[in-house]
């Protein structure tokens, strides 16, 4: 099978499975393209491939899978293109399942254009066990998305988050990882003490996070394959906001070991620390620019929390945000074009906004009052963030134009601190 490496990590987590996040579409785009995803031949599973692919494509807000189909072909040779043209369905996905051994299958799929009357994509996935059905479906969705948009899909990625819940009347915290659609959550760590700020390594094999297990904040790095945990920082005072460099060689973090919260860099080879900021204000929440040459961070050095950029080589600091009296928890899109942040114009309403880093234009994307922790999908097309729905903490996922939104509430707790994987 092509690109099997994309699927391997998804099978490696050994934590306890939990109740899934429940996807709820809260806003649909008016500009989505219709697409037909035909049931795959010989796929009778409840979580059938076509249903997962339809859900994946719908979640982008760019596509509108057809609810009714004029026919159910399984190969391109069975397709009568005029029938699909009459139904105003230009793109058609067909496929079939071929059993090759007990619990082992070959999956064939094709993407067809009824306007061009030809196949535009066709691939075969070999040696797929039933346990990898969802991975295979997400992989197919990624291939379709890239073919139709020219951009990589993000359906095979994962989202890390913290779930706060009750056990025997006591508050506990779980660090969890789920598919980007909320399915198949796995527990990385269950703790009676708070867990904060999960951050993915660039290869997606490790998570850094803040743990209060020793009753003091410490930065932990956990290998998701082996479950090995390493204490990276347990200095006097604050240890917070870990962020991996794009090449994985350094970690940006917030330390107050010298008395004031400042931004530091730590070499992950020799643990050498380099202090980057020197200011009487609080400097925190560092995040890397995609080129690894600069960081953004939150500081109140101008009188209110705002986001600044720091050039690592020159130490030059430049303020980036000016709209609103509060801007924090910044994140730069992987393509380097946008800055996402928690934004407040006035009062106590905190919403997610994005700023075009070239023009400086700011757009507020959410209308809920307590939104936090924005994180970009690796293809820069979507954002995940933490929000509130009634008295429940939920995850929100939205397109950057705000035309499509959905929520992922948990069935047994409050969801916070999301981080989208590479």
C-alpha positions as CSV (number, residue, x, y, z in Angstrom):
1,X,0.0,0.0,0.0
2,X,1.3,3.5,-0.8
3,X,2.2,5.8,2.0
4,X,1.6,3.2,4.8
5,X,3.8,5.2,7.1
6,X,1.0,7.7,7.5
7,X,-1.1,5.0,9.1
8,X,1.4,3.3,11.4
9,X,1.4,5.7,14.4
10,X,-2.4,5.5,14.5
11,X,-2.1,1.9,15.5
12,X,0.6,2.3,18.1
13,X,-1.1,4.0,21.1
14,X,-1.7,1.6,23.9
15,X,-3.8,3.8,26.3
16,X,-7.3,3.0,27.4
17,X,-10.0,3.7,24.9
18,X,-12.7,6.2,26.1
19,X,-16.1,7.4,25.0
20,X,-15.8,9.2,21.7
21,X,-16.2,12.9,21.1
22,X,-19.6,13.5,19.5
23,X,-19.5,15.5,16.3
24,X,-22.2,18.2,15.9
25,X,-22.4,20.4,12.8
26,X,-23.2,23.9,14.0
27,X,-22.8,25.8,10.8
28,X,-22.5,24.8,7.1
29,X,-21.0,26.6,4.2
30,X,-23.2,27.9,1.4
31,X,-20.3,27.6,-1.1
32,X,-19.6,23.8,-0.8
33,X,-19.3,21.6,-3.9
34,X,-21.6,18.7,-4.3
35,X,-19.9,15.3,-4.4
36,X,-21.2,11.7,-4.6
37,X,-19.5,9.1,-2.4
38,X,-21.0,5.7,-3.5
39,X,-21.1,2.8,-1.0
40,X,-18.1,0.6,-1.7
41,X,-18.9,-2.9,-3.0
42,X,-18.8,-5.7,-0.4
43,X,-18.4,-3.2,2.5
44,X,-21.2,-4.1,4.9
45,X,-19.6,-2.8,8.1
46,X,-21.5,-0.3,10.3
47,X,-18.5,2.1,10.0
48,X,-18.3,1.6,6.2
49,X,-15.7,3.4,4.2
50,X,-18.2,5.6,2.2
51,X,-19.9,6.9,5.4
52,X,-16.5,7.9,6.9
53,X,-15.3,9.5,3.7
54,X,-18.6,11.5,3.4
55,X,-18.2,12.7,6.9
56,X,-14.6,13.7,6.4
57,X,-15.3,15.7,3.3
58,X,-18.3,17.4,4.8
59,X,-16.3,18.5,7.8
60,X,-14.1,20.7,5.6
61,X,-17.0,22.9,4.6
62,X,-15.8,22.7,1.0
63,X,-17.8,19.7,0.0
64,X,-21.5,18.7,0.3
65,X,-21.9,14.9,-0.1
66,X,-25.1,13.9,-1.9
67,X,-27.8,12.4,0.3
68,X,-29.4,10.5,-2.6
69,X,-27.6,8.8,-5.5
70,X,-28.9,8.1,-9.0
71,X,-27.0,4.8,-9.1
72,X,-24.5,2.7,-7.1
73,X,-21.6,1.7,-9.3
74,X,-18.4,0.2,-7.8
75,X,-16.0,0.8,-10.7
76,X,-15.5,3.5,-13.3
77,X,-16.6,1.0,-16.0
78,X,-20.1,0.9,-14.5
79,X,-20.6,4.6,-14.5
80,X,-22.9,6.3,-17.0
81,X,-21.7,9.9,-16.9
82,X,-24.8,11.5,-18.3
83,X,-26.8,10.2,-15.4
84,X,-24.5,11.9,-12.9
85,X,-24.4,15.1,-15.0
86,X,-28.2,15.2,-14.9
87,X,-28.0,14.9,-11.1
88,X,-25.5,17.9,-11.0
89,X,-22.8,15.7,-9.4
90,X,-19.5,16.4,-11.1
91,X,-17.3,14.4,-8.8
92,X,-18.0,10.7,-8.0
93,X,-16.2,8.4,-5.6
94,X,-16.6,4.6,-6.2
95,X,-14.8,1.6,-4.8
96,X,-14.9,-2.0,-3.7
97,X,-13.5,-4.3,-1.1
98,X,-11.8,-7.6,-2.1
99,X,-11.2,-10.1,0.7
100,X,-7.8,-11.7,0.3
101,X,-7.4,-13.6,3.6
102,X,-9.2,-13.9,6.9
103,X,-9.5,-10.3,8.3
104,X,-7.4,-9.0,5.4
105,X,-8.6,-6.9,2.5
106,X,-7.7,-5.0,-0.6
107,X,-9.5,-1.7,-1.1
108,X,-9.8,-0.1,-4.5
109,X,-11.1,3.4,-5.0
110,X,-11.6,5.8,-7.9
111,X,-12.4,9.5,-8.2
112,X,-14.3,10.4,-11.3
113,X,-15.3,13.6,-13.1
114,X,-18.6,13.4,-14.9
115,X,-17.9,16.7,-16.7
116,X,-14.6,15.3,-18.1
117,X,-16.1,11.8,-18.3
118,X,-12.9,10.2,-17.0
119,X,-11.2,8.9,-13.9
120,X,-9.0,11.6,-12.3
121,X,-7.6,9.4,-9.4
122,X,-7.4,5.7,-8.8
123,X,-5.5,3.7,-6.1
124,X,-5.3,0.3,-4.5
125,X,-4.7,-0.2,-0.8
126,X,-3.3,-3.7,0.0
127,X,-3.2,-5.8,3.2
128,X,-5.8,-3.7,5.2
129,X,-7.1,-5.5,8.4
130,X,-10.6,-4.6,9.6
131,X,-9.0,-2.9,12.6
132,X,-7.6,-0.3,10.2
133,X,-10.8,0.6,8.5
134,X,-11.0,4.2,9.8
135,X,-7.3,4.8,8.9
136,X,-7.9,3.6,5.4
137,X,-11.0,5.8,5.0
138,X,-9.2,8.9,6.3
139,X,-6.3,8.1,3.9
140,X,-8.7,7.9,1.0
141,X,-10.3,11.2,2.1
142,X,-6.9,12.8,2.2
143,X,-6.1,11.7,-1.4
144,X,-9.5,12.9,-2.7
145,X,-9.1,16.3,-0.9
146,X,-5.7,16.8,-2.4
147,X,-6.7,15.9,-5.9
148,X,-9.7,18.3,-5.8
149,X,-8.1,21.2,-3.9
150,X,-4.4,20.9,-4.6
151,X,-3.7,21.0,-0.8
152,X,-2.9,18.1,1.5
153,X,-5.8,16.7,3.6
154,X,-5.7,16.5,7.4
155,X,-8.1,13.6,8.0
156,X,-5.3,11.2,9.0
157,X,-4.1,13.6,11.7
158,X,-4.9,13.6,15.4
159,X,-5.9,16.1,18.0
160,X,-4.5,16.1,21.6
161,X,-6.6,17.6,24.3
162,X,-7.1,17.6,28.1
163,X,-10.4,16.1,29.5
164,X,-11.4,17.2,33.0
165,X,-13.8,14.8,34.6
166,X,-15.1,13.4,37.9
167,X,-14.3,10.0,39.4
168,X,-15.8,9.2,42.8
169,X,-16.6,12.8,43.3
170,X,-13.0,13.9,42.7
171,X,-11.7,16.0,39.8
172,X,-9.3,14.2,37.5
173,X,-7.5,15.0,34.2
174,X,-6.9,12.9,31.2
175,X,-4.5,13.8,28.4
176,X,-6.1,12.2,25.3
177,X,-5.6,11.9,21.6
178,X,-8.4,11.3,19.1
179,X,-8.8,11.2,15.3
180,X,-9.4,14.6,13.8
181,X,-13.1,13.7,13.5
182,X,-13.3,12.9,17.3
183,X,-13.3,9.1,16.9
184,X,-11.1,6.5,18.6
185,X,-9.8,8.5,21.6
186,X,-6.9,7.1,23.5
187,X,-5.7,8.0,27.0
188,X,-2.0,9.1,27.2
189,X,-2.1,10.0,30.9
190,X,-4.7,10.0,33.7
191,X,-3.8,12.2,36.7
192,X,-5.5,13.6,39.8
193,X,-3.5,16.8,39.2
194,X,-3.9,19.3,36.4
195,X,-2.4,18.7,32.9
196,X,-1.9,21.7,30.5
197,X,-0.5,22.8,27.2
198,X,0.0,19.6,25.1
199,X,2.4,20.2,22.2
200,X,3.3,17.8,19.4
201,X,6.8,17.0,18.3
202,X,7.3,17.7,14.5
203,X,7.3,13.9,13.7
204,X,4.1,13.4,15.7
205,X,5.7,10.7,17.9
206,X,5.9,12.6,21.1
207,X,3.9,15.0,23.2
208,X,5.3,17.7,25.6
209,X,2.9,18.9,28.3
210,X,2.8,20.6,31.7
211,X,2.0,18.3,34.6
212,X,1.3,19.2,38.3
213,X,1.7,15.5,39.4
214,X,4.4,16.6,41.9
215,X,2.1,19.5,43.0
216,X,4.5,21.9,41.2
217,X,4.5,22.5,37.4
218,X,6.9,20.4,35.4
219,X,7.3,20.0,31.6
220,X,7.1,16.3,30.6
221,X,7.9,14.8,27.2
222,X,6.1,11.5,26.5
223,X,6.9,9.0,23.7
224,X,3.6,7.9,22.3
225,X,5.0,4.6,21.0
226,X,6.8,3.4,24.1
227,X,4.9,5.5,26.7
228,X,8.3,6.5,28.2
229,X,8.1,9.8,30.1
230,X,11.0,12.3,30.5
231,X,11.0,15.3,32.9
232,X,12.3,18.1,30.7
233,X,12.0,21.0,33.0
234,X,11.3,21.2,36.8
235,X,13.0,24.4,37.7
236,X,12.1,26.7,40.6
237,X,8.9,28.6,39.9
238,X,6.9,28.4,36.7
239,X,7.6,25.8,34.0
240,X,5.1,26.2,31.2
241,X,4.0,26.6,27.6
242,X,6.3,24.1,25.8
243,X,6.7,24.4,22.1
244,X,8.9,22.3,19.8
245,X,11.0,23.9,17.1
246,X,10.1,22.9,13.5
247,X,13.2,20.7,13.3
248,X,12.6,19.1,16.7
249,X,16.0,20.1,18.1
250,X,14.9,22.8,20.6
251,X,12.0,23.5,22.9
252,X,10.7,27.0,23.7
253,X,9.3,27.3,27.2
254,X,8.3,29.8,29.9
255,X,10.3,29.8,33.1
256,X,10.4,32.0,36.1
257,X,13.5,30.6,37.7
258,X,15.1,34.1,37.6
259,X,12.0,35.6,39.3
260,X,10.0,36.8,36.3
261,X,8.2,34.7,33.6
262,X,10.5,34.8,30.5
263,X,10.9,33.0,27.2
264,X,13.8,30.4,27.1
265,X,15.1,28.0,24.6
266,X,16.3,24.6,25.6
267,X,18.5,22.4,23.4
268,X,17.1,18.9,23.5
269,X,20.5,17.4,22.9
270,X,22.4,18.8,25.9
271,X,19.6,20.6,27.9
272,X,21.4,23.9,27.6
273,X,19.1,26.9,28.3
274,X,19.2,30.2,26.5
275,X,17.1,33.1,27.8
276,X,15.5,35.1,25.0
277,X,13.5,37.8,26.7
278,X,14.6,40.4,29.2
279,X,11.7,42.5,30.4
280,X,9.9,43.3,33.6
281,X,6.6,42.3,32.0
282,X,5.2,38.7,31.9
283,X,6.4,37.0,28.7
284,X,4.9,33.6,27.9
285,X,3.1,31.3,25.4
286,X,5.9,31.2,22.8
287,X,5.1,29.5,19.5
288,X,7.4,29.0,16.5
289,X,7.2,30.5,13.1
290,X,7.3,27.8,10.4
291,X,10.9,28.7,9.3
292,X,12.3,28.2,12.8
293,X,13.9,31.7,12.8
294,X,11.5,33.5,15.0
295,X,8.9,33.1,17.8
296,X,5.7,34.8,18.7
297,X,4.8,35.2,22.4
298,X,2.3,36.9,24.6
299,X,3.5,39.9,26.8
300,X,1.9,42.6,28.8
301,X,4.9,44.9,28.3
302,X,2.7,47.4,26.5
303,X,0.1,47.6,29.3
304,X,-2.2,44.8,28.1
305,X,-1.6,41.3,26.8
306,X,-0.6,41.4,23.2
307,X,1.3,39.2,20.8
308,X,4.9,40.0,19.8
309,X,7.4,38.4,17.4
310,X,11.0,37.8,18.5
311,X,13.8,37.2,16.0
312,X,16.0,34.6,17.6
313,X,19.3,35.6,16.0
314,X,19.0,39.4,16.7
315,X,16.7,39.3,19.7
316,X,14.7,42.1,18.0
317,X,11.1,42.2,19.3
318,X,8.2,43.6,17.2
319,X,4.6,44.0,18.3
320,X,2.1,42.2,16.0
321,X,-1.4,42.9,17.4
322,X,-3.0,46.3,18.0
323,X,-6.8,45.6,17.6
324,X,-8.5,44.9,20.9
325,X,-7.4,45.2,24.5
326,X,-6.4,41.5,24.8
327,X,-4.7,39.2,22.4
328,X,-3.0,36.0,23.6
329,X,-2.4,32.3,23.0
330,X,-1.1,33.0,19.5
331,X,-0.4,30.3,16.9
332,X,1.0,30.8,13.4
333,X,-0.5,28.8,10.5
334,X,1.9,26.2,9.0
335,X,1.9,28.1,5.8
336,X,3.0,31.3,7.7
337,X,0.1,33.4,6.5
338,X,-2.1,33.8,9.5
339,X,-1.9,34.4,13.2
340,X,-4.7,32.8,15.3
341,X,-5.3,34.2,18.8
342,X,-7.7,34.6,21.7
343,X,-9.1,38.1,21.1
344,X,-11.1,40.6,23.2
345,X,-12.5,43.9,22.0
346,X,-14.1,44.8,25.3
347,X,-15.7,43.4,28.4
348,X,-15.2,39.8,29.3
349,X,-15.9,38.2,25.9
350,X,-12.9,36.2,24.6
351,X,-13.2,34.9,21.0
352,X,-11.0,33.3,18.4
353,X,-9.7,35.7,15.7
354,X,-7.1,35.5,12.9
355,X,-4.8,38.2,11.6
356,X,-3.4,38.2,8.1
357,X,0.3,38.6,8.8
358,X,0.9,40.5,5.5
359,X,-2.0,43.0,5.6
360,X,-2.5,43.1,9.4
361,X,-6.3,42.7,8.9
362,X,-8.1,41.0,11.8
363,X,-11.2,38.8,11.5
364,X,-13.1,37.5,14.5
365,X,-14.3,34.0,13.7
366,X,-16.4,32.9,16.8
367,X,-19.3,34.5,18.6
368,X,-19.2,32.4,21.8
369,X,-17.9,34.3,24.9
370,X,-15.2,32.0,26.3
371,X,-13.0,30.6,23.5
372,X,-9.4,29.7,24.0
373,X,-6.3,27.7,22.7
374,X,-6.5,27.9,18.9
375,X,-4.4,25.4,16.9
376,X,-4.1,25.1,13.2
377,X,-4.6,21.9,11.1
378,X,-1.3,21.0,9.4
379,X,-2.7,22.0,6.0
380,X,-3.6,25.5,7.4
381,X,-7.2,25.2,6.3
382,X,-9.0,24.6,9.7
383,X,-8.7,25.6,13.3
384,X,-9.5,23.7,16.5
385,X,-10.1,25.6,19.7
386,X,-11.7,25.1,23.2
387,X,-15.1,26.7,23.8
388,X,-18.2,26.4,26.0
389,X,-21.6,25.0,25.2
390,X,-23.9,25.6,28.1
391,X,-22.0,24.3,31.1
392,X,-19.8,22.0,29.1
393,X,-16.3,22.5,27.7
394,X,-16.2,21.4,24.1
395,X,-13.8,21.6,21.1
396,X,-14.7,23.7,18.2
397,X,-13.4,23.2,14.6
398,X,-13.9,25.8,12.0
399,X,-12.8,26.8,8.5
400,X,-10.6,30.0,8.4
401,X,-13.4,31.9,6.6
402,X,-15.8,31.0,9.4
403,X,-18.3,29.5,6.9
404,X,-18.1,26.0,8.5
405,X,-18.2,25.1,12.2
406,X,-18.7,22.0,14.3
407,X,-18.3,21.1,17.9
408,X,-16.9,18.0,19.5
409,X,-18.3,17.6,23.0
410,X,-17.2,14.8,25.3
411,X,-19.7,12.5,26.9
412,X,-18.0,12.4,30.3
413,X,-16.2,15.6,31.0
414,X,-14.9,19.1,30.0
415,X,-12.6,19.3,27.0
416,X,-9.9,21.9,26.9
417,X,-6.3,22.7,25.6
418,X,-6.5,21.2,22.1
419,X,-3.4,20.8,19.9
420,X,-3.6,19.6,16.2
421,X,-0.9,17.1,15.2
422,X,1.5,17.5,12.3
